[in-house]
Amino acid sequence: MPKMKTHRAAAKRYKVTASGKIMRQSAGKKHLLQHKSISRKRRLTGTTEVSSCNLDLISKELPYKKYSR
């Protein structure tokens, strides 16, 4: 059997923590920032955990997530 391939776009977008959680960047922080409030931009900084409804879809794209650390 051939090896499964990692979806490269997903591998660049998500990071796996040591406990196995999948983290993502908050959306809406790349452009059109002049009309967004400072507090909103600050809230969008950093990473958040992927929601449970998308978790199995993303896990399918990252078959070797256990070894990605």
PyMOL Python script that loads the backbone (N, CA, C, O; Angstrom):
from pymol import cmd

cmd.read_pdbstr("""\
ATOM      1  N   MET A   1       0.837  -1.199   0.000  1.00  0.00           N
ATOM      2  CA  MET A   1       0.000   0.000   0.000  1.00  0.00           C
ATOM      3  C   MET A   1       0.876   1.256   0.000  1.00  0.00           C
ATOM      4  O   MET A   1       1.886   1.305   0.702  1.00  0.00           O
ATOM      5  N   PRO A   2       0.499   2.256  -0.774  1.00  0.00           N
ATOM      6  CA  PRO A   2       1.253   3.510  -0.721  1.00  0.00           C
ATOM      7  C   PRO A   2       0.944   4.281   0.560  1.00  0.00           C
ATOM      8  O   PRO A   2      -0.087   4.075   1.201  1.00  0.00           O
ATOM      9  N   LYS A   3       1.849   5.157   0.907  1.00  0.00           N
ATOM     10  CA  LYS A   3       1.629   5.995   2.091  1.00  0.00           C
ATOM     11  C   LYS A   3       0.552   7.026   1.808  1.00  0.00           C
ATOM     12  O   LYS A   3       0.359   7.436   0.663  1.00  0.00           O
ATOM     13  N   MET A   4      -0.157   7.448   2.862  1.00  0.00           N
ATOM     14  CA  MET A   4      -1.131   8.531   2.715  1.00  0.00           C
ATOM     15  C   MET A   4      -0.379   9.846   2.624  1.00  0.00           C
ATOM     16  O   MET A   4       0.679  10.003   3.234  1.00  0.00           O
ATOM     17  N   LYS A   5      -0.920  10.792   1.864  1.00  0.00           N
ATOM     18  CA  LYS A   5      -0.273  12.086   1.725  1.00  0.00           C
ATOM     19  C   LYS A   5      -0.965  13.109   2.608  1.00  0.00           C
ATOM     20  O   LYS A   5      -2.190  13.118   2.727  1.00  0.00           O
ATOM     21  N   THR A   6      -0.171  13.966   3.223  1.00  0.00           N
ATOM     22  CA  THR A   6      -0.689  15.077   4.003  1.00  0.00           C
ATOM     23  C   THR A   6      -1.153  16.172   3.058  1.00  0.00           C
ATOM     24  O   THR A   6      -0.475  16.482   2.078  1.00  0.00           O
ATOM     25  N   HIS A   7      -2.304  16.757   3.348  1.00  0.00           N
ATOM     26  CA  HIS A   7      -2.795  17.892   2.568  1.00  0.00           C
ATOM     27  C   HIS A   7      -1.939  19.090   2.946  1.00  0.00           C
ATOM     28  O   HIS A   7      -2.016  19.578   4.073  1.00  0.00           O
ATOM     29  N   ARG A   8      -1.120  19.568   2.005  1.00  0.00           N
ATOM     30  CA  ARG A   8      -0.098  20.556   2.328  1.00  0.00           C
ATOM     31  C   ARG A   8      -0.685  21.900   2.744  1.00  0.00           C
ATOM     32  O   ARG A   8      -0.106  22.583   3.589  1.00  0.00           O
ATOM     33  N   ALA A   9      -1.815  22.294   2.172  1.00  0.00           N
ATOM     34  CA  ALA A   9      -2.438  23.557   2.581  1.00  0.00           C
ATOM     35  C   ALA A   9      -2.911  23.472   4.022  1.00  0.00           C
ATOM     36  O   ALA A   9      -2.803  24.446   4.768  1.00  0.00           O
ATOM     37  N   ALA A  10      -3.433  22.321   4.422  1.00  0.00           N
ATOM     38  CA  ALA A  10      -3.877  22.136   5.805  1.00  0.00           C
ATOM     39  C   ALA A  10      -2.692  22.115   6.761  1.00  0.00           C
ATOM     40  O   ALA A  10      -2.775  22.641   7.871  1.00  0.00           O
ATOM     41  N   ALA A  11      -1.589  21.508   6.331  1.00  0.00           N
ATOM     42  CA  ALA A  11      -0.409  21.434   7.186  1.00  0.00           C
ATOM     43  C   ALA A  11       0.165  22.821   7.463  1.00  0.00           C
ATOM     44  O   ALA A  11       0.744  23.054   8.524  1.00  0.00           O
ATOM     45  N   LYS A  12       0.003  23.753   6.500  1.00  0.00           N
ATOM     46  CA  LYS A  12       0.495  25.110   6.700  1.00  0.00           C
ATOM     47  C   LYS A  12      -0.464  25.942   7.538  1.00  0.00           C
ATOM     48  O   LYS A  12      -0.037  26.910   8.169  1.00  0.00           O
ATOM     49  N   ARG A  13      -1.738  25.597   7.562  1.00  0.00           N
ATOM     50  CA  ARG A  13      -2.732  26.397   8.277  1.00  0.00           C
ATOM     51  C   ARG A  13      -2.910  26.005   9.726  1.00  0.00           C
ATOM     52  O   ARG A  13      -3.259  26.851  10.550  1.00  0.00           O
ATOM     53  N   TYR A  14      -2.683  24.755  10.059  1.00  0.00           N
ATOM     54  CA  TYR A  14      -2.977  24.264  11.401  1.00  0.00           C
ATOM     55  C   TYR A  14      -1.711  23.803  12.096  1.00  0.00           C
ATOM     56  O   TYR A  14      -0.784  23.303  11.458  1.00  0.00           O
ATOM     57  N   LYS A  15      -1.681  23.975  13.415  1.00  0.00           N
ATOM     58  CA  LYS A  15      -0.589  23.490  14.246  1.00  0.00           C
ATOM     59  C   LYS A  15      -1.177  22.541  15.280  1.00  0.00           C
ATOM     60  O   LYS A  15      -2.275  22.767  15.788  1.00  0.00           O
ATOM     61  N   VAL A  16      -0.440  21.476  15.591  1.00  0.00           N
ATOM     62  CA  VAL A  16      -0.895  20.493  16.568  1.00  0.00           C
ATOM     63  C   VAL A  16      -0.120  20.702  17.856  1.00  0.00           C
ATOM     64  O   VAL A  16       1.109  20.782  17.838  1.00  0.00           O
ATOM     65  N   THR A  17      -0.836  20.793  18.981  1.00  0.00           N
ATOM     66  CA  THR A  17      -0.188  20.976  20.271  1.00  0.00           C
ATOM     67  C   THR A  17       0.306  19.633  20.794  1.00  0.00           C
ATOM     68  O   THR A  17       0.036  18.587  20.204  1.00  0.00           O
ATOM     69  N   ALA A  18       1.030  19.676  21.904  1.00  0.00           N
ATOM     70  CA  ALA A  18       1.572  18.454  22.493  1.00  0.00           C
ATOM     71  C   ALA A  18       0.470  17.540  23.005  1.00  0.00           C
ATOM     72  O   ALA A  18       0.641  16.321  23.039  1.00  0.00           O
ATOM     73  N   SER A  19      -0.663  18.117  23.404  1.00  0.00           N
ATOM     74  CA  SER A  19      -1.776  17.299  23.889  1.00  0.00           C
ATOM     75  C   SER A  19      -2.670  16.811  22.756  1.00  0.00           C
ATOM     76  O   SER A  19      -3.612  16.057  23.002  1.00  0.00           O
ATOM     77  N   GLY A  20      -2.395  17.226  21.509  1.00  0.00           N
ATOM     78  CA  GLY A  20      -3.146  16.730  20.369  1.00  0.00           C
ATOM     79  C   GLY A  20      -4.228  17.652  19.854  1.00  0.00           C
ATOM     80  O   GLY A  20      -4.934  17.298  18.910  1.00  0.00           O
ATOM     81  N   LYS A  21      -4.382  18.841  20.452  1.00  0.00           N
ATOM     82  CA  LYS A  21      -5.366  19.793  19.957  1.00  0.00           C
ATOM     83  C   LYS A  21      -4.866  20.420  18.658  1.00  0.00           C
ATOM     84  O   LYS A  21      -3.661  20.573  18.454  1.00  0.00           O
ATOM     85  N   ILE A  22      -5.799  20.780  17.787  1.00  0.00           N
ATOM     86  CA  ILE A  22      -5.439  21.436  16.524  1.00  0.00           C
ATOM     87  C   ILE A  22      -5.783  22.913  16.662  1.00  0.00           C
ATOM     88  O   ILE A  22      -6.926  23.269  16.948  1.00  0.00           O
ATOM     89  N   MET A  23      -4.783  23.770  16.455  1.00  0.00           N
ATOM     90  CA  MET A  23      -4.956  25.209  16.614  1.00  0.00           C
ATOM     91  C   MET A  23      -4.956  25.882  15.243  1.00  0.00           C
ATOM     92  O   MET A  23      -4.317  25.409  14.302  1.00  0.00           O
ATOM     93  N   ARG A  24      -5.686  26.996  15.150  1.00  0.00           N
ATOM     94  CA  ARG A  24      -5.781  27.757  13.902  1.00  0.00           C
ATOM     95  C   ARG A  24      -5.692  29.240  14.211  1.00  0.00           C
ATOM     96  O   ARG A  24      -5.889  29.662  15.350  1.00  0.00           O
ATOM     97  N   GLN A  25      -5.392  30.034  13.174  1.00  0.00           N
ATOM     98  CA  GLN A  25      -5.391  31.488  13.311  1.00  0.00           C
ATOM     99  C   GLN A  25      -6.815  32.007  13.228  1.00  0.00           C
ATOM    100  O   GLN A  25      -7.658  31.395  12.572  1.00  0.00           O
ATOM    101  N   SER A  26      -7.094  33.123  13.881  1.00  0.00           N
ATOM    102  CA  SER A  26      -8.400  33.748  13.766  1.00  0.00           C
ATOM    103  C   SER A  26      -8.543  34.405  12.405  1.00  0.00           C
ATOM    104  O   SER A  26      -7.586  34.961  11.868  1.00  0.00           O
ATOM    105  N   ALA A  27      -9.745  34.336  11.856  1.00  0.00           N
ATOM    106  CA  ALA A  27      -9.998  34.924  10.542  1.00  0.00           C
ATOM    107  C   ALA A  27     -10.256  36.419  10.688  1.00  0.00           C
ATOM    108  O   ALA A  27     -10.706  36.879  11.738  1.00  0.00           O
ATOM    109  N   GLY A  28      -9.968  37.177   9.628  1.00  0.00           N
ATOM    110  CA  GLY A  28     -10.302  38.598   9.597  1.00  0.00           C
ATOM    111  C   GLY A  28      -9.210  39.528  10.064  1.00  0.00           C
ATOM    112  O   GLY A  28      -9.503  40.662  10.445  1.00  0.00           O
ATOM    113  N   LYS A  29      -7.962  39.097  10.053  1.00  0.00           N
ATOM    114  CA  LYS A  29      -6.870  39.943  10.542  1.00  0.00           C
ATOM    115  C   LYS A  29      -5.842  40.248   9.458  1.00  0.00           C
ATOM    116  O   LYS A  29      -4.765  40.752   9.773  1.00  0.00           O
ATOM    117  N   LYS A  30      -6.139  39.957   8.191  1.00  0.00           N
ATOM    118  CA  LYS A  30      -5.144  40.116   7.131  1.00  0.00           C
ATOM    119  C   LYS A  30      -5.228  41.470   6.433  1.00  0.00           C
ATOM    120  O   LYS A  30      -4.197  42.102   6.204  1.00  0.00           O
ATOM    121  N   HIS A  31      -6.425  41.927   6.091  1.00  0.00           N
ATOM    122  CA  HIS A  31      -6.546  43.186   5.353  1.00  0.00           C
ATOM    123  C   HIS A  31      -7.870  43.846   5.718  1.00  0.00           C
ATOM    124  O   HIS A  31      -8.670  43.279   6.462  1.00  0.00           O
ATOM    125  N   LEU A  32      -8.096  45.047   5.191  1.00  0.00           N
ATOM    126  CA  LEU A  32      -9.267  45.885   5.525  1.00  0.00           C
ATOM    127  C   LEU A  32      -9.331  46.148   7.031  1.00  0.00           C
ATOM    128  O   LEU A  32     -10.382  46.015   7.659  1.00  0.00           O
ATOM    129  N   LEU A  33      -8.184  46.524   7.589  1.00  0.00           N
ATOM    130  CA  LEU A  33      -8.088  46.697   9.037  1.00  0.00           C
ATOM    131  C   LEU A  33      -8.412  48.115   9.487  1.00  0.00           C
ATOM    132  O   LEU A  33      -8.581  48.342  10.685  1.00  0.00           O
ATOM    133  N   GLN A  34      -8.504  49.083   8.569  1.00  0.00           N
ATOM    134  CA  GLN A  34      -8.644  50.469   9.006  1.00  0.00           C
ATOM    135  C   GLN A  34     -10.003  50.756   9.638  1.00  0.00           C
ATOM    136  O   GLN A  34     -10.107  51.651  10.476  1.00  0.00           O
ATOM    137  N   HIS A  35     -11.044  50.019   9.260  1.00  0.00           N
ATOM    138  CA  HIS A  35     -12.358  50.296   9.849  1.00  0.00           C
ATOM    139  C   HIS A  35     -12.684  49.400  11.034  1.00  0.00           C
ATOM    140  O   HIS A  35     -13.741  49.552  11.646  1.00  0.00           O
ATOM    141  N   LYS A  36     -11.786  48.457  11.375  1.00  0.00           N
ATOM    142  CA  LYS A  36     -12.007  47.586  12.523  1.00  0.00           C
ATOM    143  C   LYS A  36     -11.428  48.242  13.768  1.00  0.00           C
ATOM    144  O   LYS A  36     -10.379  48.885  13.717  1.00  0.00           O
ATOM    145  N   SER A  37     -12.125  48.071  14.883  1.00  0.00           N
ATOM    146  CA  SER A  37     -11.688  48.716  16.116  1.00  0.00           C
ATOM    147  C   SER A  37     -10.418  48.030  16.642  1.00  0.00           C
ATOM    148  O   SER A  37     -10.117  46.889  16.292  1.00  0.00           O
ATOM    149  N   ILE A  38      -9.692  48.754  17.483  1.00  0.00           N
ATOM    150  CA  ILE A  38      -8.442  48.238  18.042  1.00  0.00           C
ATOM    151  C   ILE A  38      -8.713  47.018  18.908  1.00  0.00           C
ATOM    152  O   ILE A  38      -7.952  46.051  18.887  1.00  0.00           O
ATOM    153  N   SER A  39      -9.812  47.068  19.678  1.00  0.00           N
ATOM    154  CA  SER A  39     -10.122  45.931  20.545  1.00  0.00           C
ATOM    155  C   SER A  39     -10.491  44.698  19.734  1.00  0.00           C
ATOM    156  O   SER A  39     -10.171  43.576  20.126  1.00  0.00           O
ATOM    157  N   ARG A  40     -11.160  44.901  18.609  1.00  0.00           N
ATOM    158  CA  ARG A  40     -11.505  43.777  17.731  1.00  0.00           C
ATOM    159  C   ARG A  40     -10.259  43.163  17.123  1.00  0.00           C
ATOM    160  O   ARG A  40     -10.142  41.940  17.051  1.00  0.00           O
ATOM    161  N   LYS A  41      -9.317  44.007  16.681  1.00  0.00           N
ATOM    162  CA  LYS A  41      -8.077  43.508  16.104  1.00  0.00           C
ATOM    163  C   LYS A  41      -7.244  42.774  17.145  1.00  0.00           C
ATOM    164  O   LYS A  41      -6.596  41.775  16.830  1.00  0.00           O
ATOM    165  N   ARG A  42      -7.257  43.257  18.378  1.00  0.00           N
ATOM    166  CA  ARG A  42      -6.516  42.601  19.446  1.00  0.00           C
ATOM    167  C   ARG A  42      -7.129  41.241  19.771  1.00  0.00           C
ATOM    168  O   ARG A  42      -6.409  40.282  20.050  1.00  0.00           O
ATOM    169  N   ARG A  43      -8.456  41.161  19.734  1.00  0.00           N
ATOM    170  CA  ARG A  43      -9.145  39.908  20.012  1.00  0.00           C
ATOM    171  C   ARG A  43      -8.846  38.844  18.945  1.00  0.00           C
ATOM    172  O   ARG A  43      -8.833  37.648  19.237  1.00  0.00           O
ATOM    173  N   LEU A  44      -8.607  39.299  17.701  1.00  0.00           N
ATOM    174  CA  LEU A  44      -8.326  38.378  16.609  1.00  0.00           C
ATOM    175  C   LEU A  44      -6.871  37.910  16.581  1.00  0.00           C
ATOM    176  O   LEU A  44      -6.527  37.034  15.787  1.00  0.00           O
ATOM    177  N   THR A  45      -6.012  38.474  17.429  1.00  0.00           N
ATOM    178  CA  THR A  45      -4.614  38.086  17.490  1.00  0.00           C
ATOM    179  C   THR A  45      -4.483  36.714  18.155  1.00  0.00           C
ATOM    180  O   THR A  45      -5.262  36.367  19.043  1.00  0.00           O
ATOM    181  N   GLY A  46      -3.510  35.958  17.722  1.00  0.00           N
ATOM    182  CA  GLY A  46      -3.231  34.683  18.360  1.00  0.00           C
ATOM    183  C   GLY A  46      -3.981  33.527  17.721  1.00  0.00           C
ATOM    184  O   GLY A  46      -4.594  33.674  16.664  1.00  0.00           O
ATOM    185  N   THR A  47      -3.925  32.377  18.377  1.00  0.00           N
ATOM    186  CA  THR A  47      -4.537  31.169  17.837  1.00  0.00           C
ATOM    187  C   THR A  47      -5.714  30.735  18.696  1.00  0.00           C
ATOM    188  O   THR A  47      -5.784  31.037  19.888  1.00  0.00           O
ATOM    189  N   THR A  48      -6.637  30.018  18.061  1.00  0.00           N
ATOM    190  CA  THR A  48      -7.779  29.442  18.757  1.00  0.00           C
ATOM    191  C   THR A  48      -7.877  27.970  18.381  1.00  0.00           C
ATOM    192  O   THR A  48      -7.300  27.526  17.388  1.00  0.00           O
ATOM    193  N   GLU A  49      -8.607  27.234  19.181  1.00  0.00           N
ATOM    194  CA  GLU A  49      -8.768  25.813  18.920  1.00  0.00           C
ATOM    195  C   GLU A  49      -9.804  25.601  17.818  1.00  0.00           C
ATOM    196  O   GLU A  49     -10.777  26.349  17.726  1.00  0.00           O
ATOM    197  N   VAL A  50      -9.598  24.591  16.993  1.00  0.00           N
ATOM    198  CA  VAL A  50     -10.539  24.262  15.920  1.00  0.00           C
ATOM    199  C   VAL A  50     -11.820  23.724  16.546  1.00  0.00           C
ATOM    200  O   VAL A  50     -11.765  22.949  17.501  1.00  0.00           O
ATOM    201  N   SER A  51     -12.982  24.133  16.010  1.00  0.00           N
ATOM    202  CA  SER A  51     -14.255  23.696  16.576  1.00  0.00           C
ATOM    203  C   SER A  51     -14.463  22.199  16.343  1.00  0.00           C
ATOM    204  O   SER A  51     -13.901  21.610  15.420  1.00  0.00           O
ATOM    205  N   SER A  52     -15.273  21.610  17.196  1.00  0.00           N
ATOM    206  CA  SER A  52     -15.450  20.153  17.171  1.00  0.00           C
ATOM    207  C   SER A  52     -16.136  19.671  15.905  1.00  0.00           C
ATOM    208  O   SER A  52     -15.927  18.531  15.489  1.00  0.00           O
ATOM    209  N   CYS A  53     -16.963  20.532  15.272  1.00  0.00           N
ATOM    210  CA  CYS A  53     -17.659  20.088  14.057  1.00  0.00           C
ATOM    211  C   CYS A  53     -16.710  19.967  12.873  1.00  0.00           C
ATOM    212  O   CYS A  53     -17.005  19.223  11.938  1.00  0.00           O
ATOM    213  N   ASN A  54     -15.583  20.671  12.877  1.00  0.00           N
ATOM    214  CA  ASN A  54     -14.613  20.594  11.783  1.00  0.00           C
ATOM    215  C   ASN A  54     -13.437  19.675  12.100  1.00  0.00           C
ATOM    216  O   ASN A  54     -12.573  19.455  11.250  1.00  0.00           O
ATOM    217  N   LEU A  55     -13.402  19.144  13.307  1.00  0.00           N
ATOM    218  CA  LEU A  55     -12.225  18.412  13.759  1.00  0.00           C
ATOM    219  C   LEU A  55     -11.953  17.154  12.942  1.00  0.00           C
ATOM    220  O   LEU A  55     -10.800  16.890  12.602  1.00  0.00           O
ATOM    221  N   ASP A  56     -12.985  16.366  12.617  1.00  0.00           N
ATOM    222  CA  ASP A  56     -12.728  15.128  11.873  1.00  0.00           C
ATOM    223  C   ASP A  56     -12.358  15.403  10.423  1.00  0.00           C
ATOM    224  O   ASP A  56     -11.619  14.621   9.826  1.00  0.00           O
ATOM    225  N   LEU A  57     -12.855  16.500   9.835  1.00  0.00           N
ATOM    226  CA  LEU A  57     -12.468  16.848   8.466  1.00  0.00           C
ATOM    227  C   LEU A  57     -10.988  17.223   8.399  1.00  0.00           C
ATOM    228  O   LEU A  57     -10.271  16.815   7.485  1.00  0.00           O
ATOM    229  N   ILE A  58     -10.545  18.008   9.384  1.00  0.00           N
ATOM    230  CA  ILE A  58      -9.152  18.445   9.406  1.00  0.00           C
ATOM    231  C   ILE A  58      -8.234  17.277   9.766  1.00  0.00           C
ATOM    232  O   ILE A  58      -7.127  17.169   9.239  1.00  0.00           O
ATOM    233  N   SER A  59      -8.689  16.411  10.654  1.00  0.00           N
ATOM    234  CA  SER A  59      -7.876  15.251  11.024  1.00  0.00           C
ATOM    235  C   SER A  59      -7.649  14.326   9.842  1.00  0.00           C
ATOM    236  O   SER A  59      -6.611  13.670   9.756  1.00  0.00           O
ATOM    237  N   LYS A  60      -8.627  14.267   8.918  1.00  0.00           N
ATOM    238  CA  LYS A  60      -8.467  13.468   7.703  1.00  0.00           C
ATOM    239  C   LYS A  60      -7.378  14.049   6.804  1.00  0.00           C
ATOM    240  O   LYS A  60      -6.652  13.311   6.139  1.00  0.00           O
ATOM    241  N   GLU A  61      -7.272  15.378   6.791  1.00  0.00           N
ATOM    242  CA  GLU A  61      -6.261  16.028   5.962  1.00  0.00           C
ATOM    243  C   GLU A  61      -4.862  15.917   6.562  1.00  0.00           C
ATOM    244  O   GLU A  61      -3.866  16.053   5.852  1.00  0.00           O
ATOM    245  N   LEU A  62      -4.788  15.670   7.867  1.00  0.00           N
ATOM    246  CA  LEU A  62      -3.494  15.557   8.548  1.00  0.00           C
ATOM    247  C   LEU A  62      -3.341  14.137   9.106  1.00  0.00           C
ATOM    248  O   LEU A  62      -3.465  13.947  10.316  1.00  0.00           O
ATOM    249  N   PRO A  63      -3.076  13.140   8.263  1.00  0.00           N
ATOM    250  CA  PRO A  63      -3.048  11.765   8.750  1.00  0.00           C
ATOM    251  C   PRO A  63      -1.891  11.479   9.714  1.00  0.00           C
ATOM    252  O   PRO A  63      -1.982  10.556  10.523  1.00  0.00           O
ATOM    253  N   TYR A  64      -0.813  12.250   9.639  1.00  0.00           N
ATOM    254  CA  TYR A  64       0.344  12.016  10.507  1.00  0.00           C
ATOM    255  C   TYR A  64       0.486  13.106  11.550  1.00  0.00           C
ATOM    256  O   TYR A  64       1.601  13.492  11.901  1.00  0.00           O
ATOM    257  N   LYS A  65      -0.647  13.611  12.055  1.00  0.00           N
ATOM    258  CA  LYS A  65      -0.593  14.743  12.982  1.00  0.00           C
ATOM    259  C   LYS A  65       0.088  14.373  14.304  1.00  0.00           C
ATOM    260  O   LYS A  65       0.590  15.249  15.008  1.00  0.00           O
ATOM    261  N   LYS A  66       0.107  13.090  14.640  1.00  0.00           N
ATOM    262  CA  LYS A  66       0.760  12.671  15.869  1.00  0.00           C
ATOM    263  C   LYS A  66       2.261  12.946  15.815  1.00  0.00           C
ATOM    264  O   LYS A  66       2.891  13.164  16.850  1.00  0.00           O
ATOM    265  N   TYR A  67       2.835  12.935  14.608  1.00  0.00           N
ATOM    266  CA  TYR A  67       4.288  13.098  14.455  1.00  0.00           C
ATOM    267  C   TYR A  67       4.684  14.480  13.973  1.00  0.00           C
ATOM    268  O   TYR A  67       5.851  14.709  13.656  1.00  0.00           O
ATOM    269  N   SER A  68       3.729  15.415  13.910  1.00  0.00           N
ATOM    270  CA  SER A  68       4.029  16.715  13.303  1.00  0.00           C
ATOM    271  C   SER A  68       4.729  17.668  14.270  1.00  0.00           C
ATOM    272  O   SER A  68       5.067  18.784  13.874  1.00  0.00           O
ATOM    273  N   ARG A  69       4.957  17.271  15.520  1.00  0.00           N
ATOM    274  CA  ARG A  69       5.651  18.130  16.470  1.00  0.00           C
ATOM    275  C   ARG A  69       7.103  18.079  16.136  1.00  0.00           C
ATOM    276  O   ARG A  69       7.912  18.727  16.801  1.00  0.00           O
TER     277      ARG A  69
END
""", "prot")
cmd.dss("prot")
cmd.show_as("cartoon", "prot")
cmd.util.cbc("prot")
cmd.orient("prot")
